[in-house]
Amino acid sequence: MTDEEIIKLVMNGDGEKYGEIISRYEKRLRGFVKKIIGNNLEVDDIVEDSLISAYINLNGCNPN
């Protein structure tokens, strides 16, 4: 299933599918944040806040 298909499902009420997006991108995002701020205890918080923010703002997304 593509990211676009998953996002459409999430936007149509299947919030649990967002877990697939997290599974695909969390490790990559964590590596990116570590590269920017170093090996810091705040990495987990930043990654979590980013993923939550992305979920909250999906309504502004056009997955087409």
C-alpha positions as CSV (number, residue, x, y, z in Angstrom):
1,M,0.0,0.0,0.0
2,T,1.4,3.4,-0.9
3,D,1.7,6.3,1.5
4,E,-1.0,8.2,-0.4
5,E,-3.4,5.3,0.0
6,I,-2.7,5.1,3.7
7,I,-3.2,8.8,4.2
8,K,-6.5,8.7,2.4
9,L,-7.6,5.9,4.7
10,V,-6.5,7.9,7.8
11,M,-8.3,11.0,6.5
12,N,-11.4,8.9,6.1
13,G,-11.4,7.9,9.7
14,D,-9.0,4.9,9.9
15,G,-6.6,6.5,12.3
16,E,-4.9,3.2,13.2
17,K,-3.4,3.0,9.7
18,Y,-1.2,6.0,10.7
19,G,0.9,3.4,12.5
20,E,2.1,2.2,9.1
21,I,3.4,5.7,8.3
22,I,5.1,5.8,11.6
23,S,6.7,2.4,11.0
24,R,8.0,3.5,7.6
25,Y,9.5,6.8,8.6
26,E,10.2,6.9,12.4
27,K,13.7,5.4,12.1
28,R,14.7,7.7,9.2
29,L,13.3,10.7,11.0
30,R,15.1,9.8,14.2
31,G,18.4,9.5,12.2
32,F,17.8,12.9,10.6
33,V,17.0,14.6,14.0
34,K,20.1,13.0,15.6
35,K,22.3,14.3,12.7
36,I,21.0,17.8,13.3
37,I,21.0,18.0,17.1
38,G,23.5,15.3,18.0
39,N,23.0,12.4,20.3
40,N,20.7,14.2,22.6
41,L,17.9,13.1,25.0
42,E,15.5,15.3,23.2
43,V,15.5,13.3,20.0
44,D,12.7,11.0,21.0
45,D,10.5,14.0,22.0
46,I,11.2,15.8,18.8
47,V,10.4,12.8,16.7
48,E,7.2,12.1,18.6
49,D,6.1,15.7,18.4
50,S,6.8,15.8,14.7
51,L,4.8,12.6,14.0
52,I,1.9,13.8,16.1
53,S,1.9,17.2,14.4
54,A,1.9,15.6,11.0
55,Y,-1.1,13.5,12.0
56,I,-3.0,16.5,13.4
57,N,-2.4,18.4,10.2
58,L,-3.4,15.7,7.7
59,N,-6.6,17.7,6.9
60,G,-4.4,20.2,5.1
61,C,-2.9,17.4,3.0
62,N,-3.9,16.7,-0.6
63,P,-2.9,13.0,-1.1
64,N,-3.9,13.1,-4.8
